[in-house]
């Protein structure tokens, strides 16, 4: 996977169907505070992703980069606990996308057969894409989804610049700063704050993207999260600001639904969002499947896949390249400055790529787990029409763990233990602790909003 493909995949994950609710999140804050909160949340998202890139050097040779492997270095039980949260979160979000398909498609086709439409999209589009093993295989669908989000940004800007009379009649009060109670219909800031915080959640796919890169250099890999989140932030600012200013205090949680339904532009916008939610399902299925595999391996070690022995040529190649780098490290180090080796320092990326991953599932495990995830989400989607309350609780715990708490722990603990860390070690440890504090604060606020508001 190229850096560009990795950026597009991450951008698709970070800028998905949640963009429809961003204008509504501005409602209790106003224009200026809403824009500032989006910028702050984008900064914390970037920090979490950069910490993930930084700590990949601590992944054991022969293992894929994952939350499980790195959390195991802090505490084995902690790793299983967080993987359970990740699996539930990704499965829940994937299911919500399938429910969204059931909301959008009947409206577009003027059909009342929700069951049939969900099943057709699930069987002919979502299922085949979900069985793909590598995230790089989804790069073209991710590009299509990103184009759809860009179209939505253009649509929102167009309706702001040239509103129809119907839109003008719907416009309410617009506030630059925090509006009064009578202007935002008593919507609490605590209720919409999680929309800002979780808007950029893409951290569950970061390690999958890194696993398929041909380089492990931080100086190059850092541009994947920096570019993806920056573009996502720009689109959120456009849709959030112009969407809120268009409707003011009368904005709802789905901005596309407020536009005139007889407009071709609106129909294309609804089609674009249908494309986004449909193609986002596989990006949730992949990390959910990986987490379930880690959980099974932790509780039932006998099911863990044991890779076949390397061929003689591969063994000699890896041994010789590793020995060569070790010799160079020994020559460049002095007794007064001992150097602790790390996996990426003792084994180059070319040699590392030849090692079979111990946590790679068998074909049977891959098919079985994917089928269970697909069937489970389909059964829930055809049975219920909303998982909003449950997903709010799952998001408050699972999304926060993935985006802030775990990356913060990695920075605060793993980097602090590394005596050979290159760069400003104190700064990265401090940033990790700050992100950990931010994550814990987000959990409290989000759970309060989910349970009591």
Protein Blocks (a to p, Z undefined) as FASTA:
>chain_A
ZZklmmmmmmmmmmcmklmmmmmmmmmnojmlmmmmmmmmmmmmmmmmmmmmmmmmmpcg
hiacdfklmmmmmomklmmmmmmmmmmmmmmmmmmmmmmmmmmmmmmnopablmlmmmmm
mmmmmmmmmmpmbfklmmmmmmmmmmmmmmmmmmmmmmmmmccfklmmmpccddfbdcdf
klnoopafklmmmmmmmmmgcklmmmmmmmmpcbfcfklmmmmmmmmmmmmmmmmmmmmm
mmmmmnmmmbcfblklmpcfkbmklmmmmmmmmmmmmmmmmmmmmmmmmmmmmmmmmmmm
mlpccdddddfklmmmmmmmmmmmmmmmmmmpcfklccdddfklmpcfklmmmpccfklc
cfklmmmmmmmmmmmmmmmmmmpcbfklmmmmmmmmmmmmmmmmmmmmmmmmmmmmmmkb
gcjfklmmmmmmmmmmmmmmmmmmmmmmmmmZZ
